[in-house]
């Protein structure tokens, strides 16, 4: 028996017959869904319902928290200008976070841009929660992007392995 342990990294592997693991690319797991999005099995529908309900409940709870913050500003009597600026800031950040999160479901975000927008996305967290809610009504958030990448990787793997015709070392030389 071997002391080696195998880990699933999601990378394409080319294991031979008899190894127990299939050859080819493996699907990348999604948050809350794992790899159930590939075949829509393993409680996929329940997970989608759970993500939709959870993100909607979190968005509602976040709105209550923001309402309490607004009331705190009103009680502190900071002035109309400050209250308008805070409300406007949360509205703009929420809209931008929604748009950014929605876009990230269809194309991979640039890591540098993601890092620079971290503060804005934190302030507009309600928008991200709403994007998760609306996307989970039709599919697992990010499923379309991951499915396209997985299908492309499978097609590339099929093309690459179809060209192999055996052991090239045993190839007969033409005279």
Rosetta constraint file for C-alpha pairs under 8 A:
AtomPair CA 10 CA 25 HARMONIC 7.11 0.50
AtomPair CA 10 CA 26 HARMONIC 5.03 0.50
AtomPair CA 10 CA 27 HARMONIC 6.14 0.50
AtomPair CA 10 CA 28 HARMONIC 5.58 0.50
AtomPair CA 11 CA 25 HARMONIC 6.09 0.50
AtomPair CA 11 CA 26 HARMONIC 6.26 0.50
AtomPair CA 12 CA 23 HARMONIC 7.63 0.50
AtomPair CA 12 CA 24 HARMONIC 5.23 0.50
AtomPair CA 12 CA 25 HARMONIC 3.87 0.50
AtomPair CA 12 CA 26 HARMONIC 6.16 0.50
AtomPair CA 13 CA 23 HARMONIC 5.63 0.50
AtomPair CA 13 CA 24 HARMONIC 5.29 0.50
AtomPair CA 13 CA 25 HARMONIC 6.27 0.50
AtomPair CA 14 CA 23 HARMONIC 4.78 0.50
AtomPair CA 14 CA 24 HARMONIC 5.86 0.50
AtomPair CA 15 CA 19 HARMONIC 6.55 0.50
AtomPair CA 15 CA 21 HARMONIC 6.91 0.50
AtomPair CA 15 CA 22 HARMONIC 6.85 0.50
AtomPair CA 15 CA 23 HARMONIC 5.15 0.50
AtomPair CA 16 CA 23 HARMONIC 7.09 0.50
AtomPair CA 24 CA 154 HARMONIC 6.92 0.50
AtomPair CA 24 CA 157 HARMONIC 6.29 0.50
AtomPair CA 25 CA 150 HARMONIC 7.39 0.50
AtomPair CA 25 CA 153 HARMONIC 6.29 0.50
AtomPair CA 25 CA 154 HARMONIC 6.10 0.50
AtomPair CA 25 CA 157 HARMONIC 7.26 0.50
AtomPair CA 26 CA 150 HARMONIC 7.56 0.50
AtomPair CA 27 CA 35 HARMONIC 6.45 0.50
AtomPair CA 27 CA 38 HARMONIC 7.36 0.50
AtomPair CA 27 CA 146 HARMONIC 7.69 0.50
AtomPair CA 27 CA 150 HARMONIC 5.96 0.50
AtomPair CA 28 CA 34 HARMONIC 7.80 0.50
AtomPair CA 28 CA 35 HARMONIC 6.73 0.50
AtomPair CA 28 CA 146 HARMONIC 6.99 0.50
AtomPair CA 28 CA 150 HARMONIC 7.83 0.50
AtomPair CA 29 CA 33 HARMONIC 6.88 0.50
AtomPair CA 29 CA 34 HARMONIC 4.22 0.50
AtomPair CA 29 CA 35 HARMONIC 4.74 0.50
AtomPair CA 30 CA 34 HARMONIC 4.94 0.50
AtomPair CA 30 CA 35 HARMONIC 6.59 0.50
AtomPair CA 30 CA 37 HARMONIC 7.86 0.50
AtomPair CA 30 CA 142 HARMONIC 7.31 0.50
AtomPair CA 30 CA 143 HARMONIC 7.59 0.50
AtomPair CA 32 CA 47 HARMONIC 7.09 0.50
AtomPair CA 32 CA 51 HARMONIC 7.61 0.50
AtomPair CA 33 CA 37 HARMONIC 6.60 0.50
AtomPair CA 33 CA 44 HARMONIC 6.89 0.50
AtomPair CA 33 CA 47 HARMONIC 6.65 0.50
AtomPair CA 33 CA 140 HARMONIC 7.47 0.50
AtomPair CA 36 CA 40 HARMONIC 5.35 0.50
AtomPair CA 36 CA 41 HARMONIC 5.33 0.50
AtomPair CA 36 CA 42 HARMONIC 5.80 0.50
AtomPair CA 36 CA 43 HARMONIC 7.48 0.50
AtomPair CA 36 CA 44 HARMONIC 5.79 0.50
AtomPair CA 37 CA 41 HARMONIC 7.24 0.50
AtomPair CA 37 CA 44 HARMONIC 6.62 0.50
AtomPair CA 37 CA 140 HARMONIC 7.00 0.50
AtomPair CA 37 CA 143 HARMONIC 6.69 0.50
AtomPair CA 38 CA 147 HARMONIC 7.36 0.50
AtomPair CA 40 CA 44 HARMONIC 5.28 0.50
AtomPair CA 40 CA 45 HARMONIC 7.39 0.50
AtomPair CA 43 CA 47 HARMONIC 6.08 0.50
AtomPair CA 44 CA 48 HARMONIC 6.21 0.50
AtomPair CA 45 CA 49 HARMONIC 6.24 0.50
AtomPair CA 46 CA 50 HARMONIC 6.02 0.50
AtomPair CA 47 CA 51 HARMONIC 6.05 0.50
AtomPair CA 48 CA 52 HARMONIC 6.11 0.50
AtomPair CA 48 CA 136 HARMONIC 5.77 0.50
AtomPair CA 48 CA 137 HARMONIC 7.35 0.50
AtomPair CA 48 CA 139 HARMONIC 7.27 0.50
AtomPair CA 48 CA 140 HARMONIC 6.21 0.50
AtomPair CA 49 CA 53 HARMONIC 6.09 0.50
AtomPair CA 49 CA 136 HARMONIC 7.52 0.50
AtomPair CA 49 CA 137 HARMONIC 7.77 0.50
AtomPair CA 50 CA 54 HARMONIC 5.77 0.50
AtomPair CA 51 CA 55 HARMONIC 5.85 0.50
AtomPair CA 51 CA 132 HARMONIC 7.62 0.50
AtomPair CA 51 CA 133 HARMONIC 7.03 0.50
AtomPair CA 51 CA 136 HARMONIC 6.65 0.50
AtomPair CA 52 CA 56 HARMONIC 6.09 0.50
AtomPair CA 52 CA 132 HARMONIC 7.13 0.50
AtomPair CA 52 CA 133 HARMONIC 4.69 0.50
AtomPair CA 52 CA 134 HARMONIC 7.47 0.50
AtomPair CA 52 CA 136 HARMONIC 5.54 0.50
AtomPair CA 52 CA 137 HARMONIC 6.62 0.50
AtomPair CA 53 CA 57 HARMONIC 6.00 0.50
AtomPair CA 53 CA 133 HARMONIC 7.45 0.50
AtomPair CA 54 CA 58 HARMONIC 6.02 0.50
AtomPair CA 55 CA 59 HARMONIC 6.05 0.50
AtomPair CA 55 CA 129 HARMONIC 5.32 0.50
AtomPair CA 55 CA 130 HARMONIC 6.82 0.50
AtomPair CA 55 CA 132 HARMONIC 6.42 0.50
AtomPair CA 55 CA 133 HARMONIC 5.43 0.50
AtomPair CA 56 CA 60 HARMONIC 6.23 0.50
AtomPair CA 56 CA 129 HARMONIC 6.99 0.50
AtomPair CA 56 CA 130 HARMONIC 6.72 0.50
AtomPair CA 56 CA 133 HARMONIC 5.88 0.50
AtomPair CA 57 CA 61 HARMONIC 6.12 0.50
AtomPair CA 58 CA 62 HARMONIC 5.99 0.50
AtomPair CA 58 CA 129 HARMONIC 7.12 0.50
AtomPair CA 59 CA 63 HARMONIC 6.20 0.50
AtomPair CA 59 CA 126 HARMONIC 5.45 0.50
AtomPair CA 59 CA 129 HARMONIC 5.78 0.50
AtomPair CA 59 CA 130 HARMONIC 6.61 0.50
AtomPair CA 60 CA 64 HARMONIC 6.44 0.50
AtomPair CA 61 CA 65 HARMONIC 6.38 0.50
AtomPair CA 62 CA 66 HARMONIC 6.20 0.50
AtomPair CA 62 CA 126 HARMONIC 6.62 0.50
AtomPair CA 63 CA 67 HARMONIC 6.06 0.50
AtomPair CA 63 CA 126 HARMONIC 7.51 0.50
AtomPair CA 64 CA 68 HARMONIC 6.26 0.50
AtomPair CA 65 CA 69 HARMONIC 6.31 0.50
AtomPair CA 66 CA 70 HARMONIC 6.16 0.50
AtomPair CA 67 CA 71 HARMONIC 6.18 0.50
AtomPair CA 68 CA 72 HARMONIC 6.10 0.50
AtomPair CA 69 CA 73 HARMONIC 6.35 0.50
AtomPair CA 70 CA 74 HARMONIC 6.27 0.50
AtomPair CA 70 CA 83 HARMONIC 7.36 0.50
AtomPair CA 70 CA 87 HARMONIC 7.98 0.50
AtomPair CA 71 CA 75 HARMONIC 6.04 0.50
AtomPair CA 72 CA 76 HARMONIC 6.09 0.50
AtomPair CA 73 CA 77 HARMONIC 6.28 0.50
AtomPair CA 73 CA 78 HARMONIC 6.18 0.50
AtomPair CA 73 CA 83 HARMONIC 6.81 0.50
AtomPair CA 74 CA 78 HARMONIC 6.81 0.50
AtomPair CA 74 CA 79 HARMONIC 7.79 0.50
AtomPair CA 74 CA 83 HARMONIC 7.55 0.50
AtomPair CA 78 CA 82 HARMONIC 6.41 0.50
AtomPair CA 78 CA 83 HARMONIC 7.34 0.50
AtomPair CA 79 CA 83 HARMONIC 6.55 0.50
AtomPair CA 80 CA 84 HARMONIC 6.06 0.50
AtomPair CA 81 CA 85 HARMONIC 6.12 0.50
AtomPair CA 82 CA 86 HARMONIC 6.14 0.50
AtomPair CA 83 CA 87 HARMONIC 6.14 0.50
AtomPair CA 84 CA 88 HARMONIC 5.94 0.50
AtomPair CA 85 CA 89 HARMONIC 5.93 0.50
AtomPair CA 86 CA 90 HARMONIC 6.26 0.50
AtomPair CA 87 CA 91 HARMONIC 6.14 0.50
AtomPair CA 88 CA 92 HARMONIC 6.07 0.50
AtomPair CA 89 CA 93 HARMONIC 6.01 0.50
AtomPair CA 90 CA 94 HARMONIC 5.86 0.50
AtomPair CA 90 CA 123 HARMONIC 6.61 0.50
AtomPair CA 90 CA 124 HARMONIC 6.14 0.50
AtomPair CA 91 CA 95 HARMONIC 6.23 0.50
AtomPair CA 91 CA 124 HARMONIC 7.59 0.50
AtomPair CA 92 CA 96 HARMONIC 6.16 0.50
AtomPair CA 92 CA 124 HARMONIC 7.71 0.50
AtomPair CA 93 CA 97 HARMONIC 5.92 0.50
AtomPair CA 93 CA 120 HARMONIC 5.84 0.50
AtomPair CA 93 CA 121 HARMONIC 6.87 0.50
AtomPair CA 93 CA 123 HARMONIC 6.16 0.50
AtomPair CA 93 CA 124 HARMONIC 4.41 0.50
AtomPair CA 93 CA 127 HARMONIC 7.84 0.50
AtomPair CA 94 CA 98 HARMONIC 6.07 0.50
AtomPair CA 94 CA 121 HARMONIC 7.65 0.50
AtomPair CA 94 CA 123 HARMONIC 7.22 0.50
AtomPair CA 94 CA 124 HARMONIC 3.75 0.50
AtomPair CA 94 CA 125 HARMONIC 6.43 0.50
AtomPair CA 94 CA 126 HARMONIC 5.90 0.50
AtomPair CA 94 CA 127 HARMONIC 4.42 0.50
AtomPair CA 94 CA 128 HARMONIC 7.48 0.50
AtomPair CA 95 CA 99 HARMONIC 6.27 0.50
AtomPair CA 95 CA 124 HARMONIC 7.21 0.50
AtomPair CA 95 CA 127 HARMONIC 5.96 0.50
AtomPair CA 96 CA 100 HARMONIC 6.06 0.50
AtomPair CA 96 CA 120 HARMONIC 7.91 0.50
AtomPair CA 96 CA 121 HARMONIC 7.69 0.50
AtomPair CA 96 CA 124 HARMONIC 7.27 0.50
AtomPair CA 96 CA 127 HARMONIC 7.48 0.50
AtomPair CA 97 CA 101 HARMONIC 5.92 0.50
AtomPair CA 97 CA 120 HARMONIC 7.11 0.50
AtomPair CA 97 CA 121 HARMONIC 5.11 0.50
AtomPair CA 97 CA 124 HARMONIC 5.38 0.50
AtomPair CA 97 CA 125 HARMONIC 6.72 0.50
AtomPair CA 97 CA 126 HARMONIC 7.94 0.50
AtomPair CA 97 CA 127 HARMONIC 5.18 0.50
AtomPair CA 97 CA 128 HARMONIC 5.53 0.50
AtomPair CA 98 CA 102 HARMONIC 5.95 0.50
AtomPair CA 98 CA 124 HARMONIC 7.78 0.50
AtomPair CA 98 CA 126 HARMONIC 7.87 0.50
AtomPair CA 98 CA 127 HARMONIC 4.12 0.50
AtomPair CA 98 CA 128 HARMONIC 4.95 0.50
AtomPair CA 98 CA 129 HARMONIC 7.87 0.50
AtomPair CA 98 CA 130 HARMONIC 6.91 0.50
AtomPair CA 98 CA 131 HARMONIC 5.52 0.50
AtomPair CA 99 CA 103 HARMONIC 6.05 0.50
AtomPair CA 99 CA 127 HARMONIC 7.86 0.50
AtomPair CA 99 CA 131 HARMONIC 7.92 0.50
AtomPair CA 100 CA 104 HARMONIC 6.18 0.50
AtomPair CA 101 CA 105 HARMONIC 6.72 0.50
AtomPair CA 101 CA 127 HARMONIC 7.97 0.50
AtomPair CA 101 CA 128 HARMONIC 5.69 0.50
AtomPair CA 101 CA 131 HARMONIC 6.36 0.50
AtomPair CA 101 CA 132 HARMONIC 7.93 0.50
AtomPair CA 102 CA 106 HARMONIC 7.43 0.50
AtomPair CA 102 CA 128 HARMONIC 7.89 0.50
AtomPair CA 102 CA 131 HARMONIC 5.73 0.50
AtomPair CA 102 CA 132 HARMONIC 7.89 0.50
AtomPair CA 102 CA 135 HARMONIC 7.82 0.50
AtomPair CA 103 CA 107 HARMONIC 6.41 0.50
AtomPair CA 104 CA 108 HARMONIC 5.67 0.50
AtomPair CA 104 CA 109 HARMONIC 5.68 0.50
AtomPair CA 104 CA 142 HARMONIC 7.47 0.50
AtomPair CA 105 CA 141 HARMONIC 6.12 0.50
AtomPair CA 105 CA 142 HARMONIC 4.29 0.50
AtomPair CA 105 CA 143 HARMONIC 7.50 0.50
AtomPair CA 105 CA 144 HARMONIC 7.32 0.50
AtomPair CA 105 CA 145 HARMONIC 6.38 0.50
AtomPair CA 106 CA 142 HARMONIC 6.63 0.50
AtomPair CA 106 CA 144 HARMONIC 6.58 0.50
AtomPair CA 106 CA 145 HARMONIC 5.12 0.50
AtomPair CA 107 CA 145 HARMONIC 6.28 0.50
AtomPair CA 108 CA 145 HARMONIC 7.97 0.50
AtomPair CA 109 CA 113 HARMONIC 7.43 0.50
AtomPair CA 109 CA 114 HARMONIC 6.61 0.50
AtomPair CA 110 CA 114 HARMONIC 6.03 0.50
AtomPair CA 111 CA 115 HARMONIC 6.14 0.50
AtomPair CA 112 CA 116 HARMONIC 6.33 0.50
AtomPair CA 113 CA 117 HARMONIC 6.16 0.50
AtomPair CA 114 CA 118 HARMONIC 6.19 0.50
AtomPair CA 117 CA 121 HARMONIC 6.06 0.50
AtomPair CA 118 CA 122 HARMONIC 6.11 0.50
AtomPair CA 119 CA 123 HARMONIC 6.31 0.50
AtomPair CA 120 CA 124 HARMONIC 6.13 0.50
AtomPair CA 121 CA 125 HARMONIC 5.78 0.50
AtomPair CA 121 CA 128 HARMONIC 7.55 0.50
AtomPair CA 124 CA 128 HARMONIC 7.05 0.50
AtomPair CA 125 CA 129 HARMONIC 6.32 0.50
AtomPair CA 126 CA 130 HARMONIC 6.17 0.50
AtomPair CA 127 CA 131 HARMONIC 6.14 0.50
AtomPair CA 128 CA 132 HARMONIC 6.28 0.50
AtomPair CA 129 CA 133 HARMONIC 6.24 0.50
AtomPair CA 130 CA 134 HARMONIC 6.17 0.50
AtomPair CA 131 CA 135 HARMONIC 6.03 0.50
AtomPair CA 132 CA 136 HARMONIC 5.96 0.50
AtomPair CA 132 CA 141 HARMONIC 6.29 0.50
AtomPair CA 133 CA 137 HARMONIC 6.65 0.50
AtomPair CA 134 CA 138 HARMONIC 7.54 0.50
AtomPair CA 135 CA 139 HARMONIC 6.12 0.50
AtomPair CA 135 CA 140 HARMONIC 6.89 0.50
AtomPair CA 135 CA 141 HARMONIC 5.54 0.50
AtomPair CA 136 CA 140 HARMONIC 5.18 0.50
AtomPair CA 136 CA 141 HARMONIC 5.70 0.50
AtomPair CA 139 CA 143 HARMONIC 6.52 0.50
AtomPair CA 139 CA 144 HARMONIC 7.90 0.50
AtomPair CA 142 CA 146 HARMONIC 6.28 0.50
AtomPair CA 143 CA 147 HARMONIC 5.83 0.50
AtomPair CA 144 CA 148 HARMONIC 6.18 0.50
AtomPair CA 145 CA 149 HARMONIC 6.32 0.50
AtomPair CA 146 CA 150 HARMONIC 5.95 0.50
AtomPair CA 147 CA 151 HARMONIC 5.96 0.50
AtomPair CA 148 CA 152 HARMONIC 6.12 0.50
AtomPair CA 149 CA 153 HARMONIC 6.12 0.50
AtomPair CA 150 CA 154 HARMONIC 6.12 0.50
AtomPair CA 151 CA 155 HARMONIC 6.11 0.50
AtomPair CA 152 CA 156 HARMONIC 6.10 0.50
AtomPair CA 153 CA 157 HARMONIC 6.04 0.50
AtomPair CA 154 CA 158 HARMONIC 6.10 0.50
AtomPair CA 155 CA 159 HARMONIC 6.18 0.50
AtomPair CA 156 CA 160 HARMONIC 6.04 0.50
AtomPair CA 157 CA 161 HARMONIC 6.05 0.50
AtomPair CA 158 CA 162 HARMONIC 5.83 0.50
AtomPair CA 159 CA 163 HARMONIC 6.68 0.50
AtomPair CA 160 CA 164 HARMONIC 7.47 0.50
AtomPair CA 167 CA 171 HARMONIC 7.06 0.50
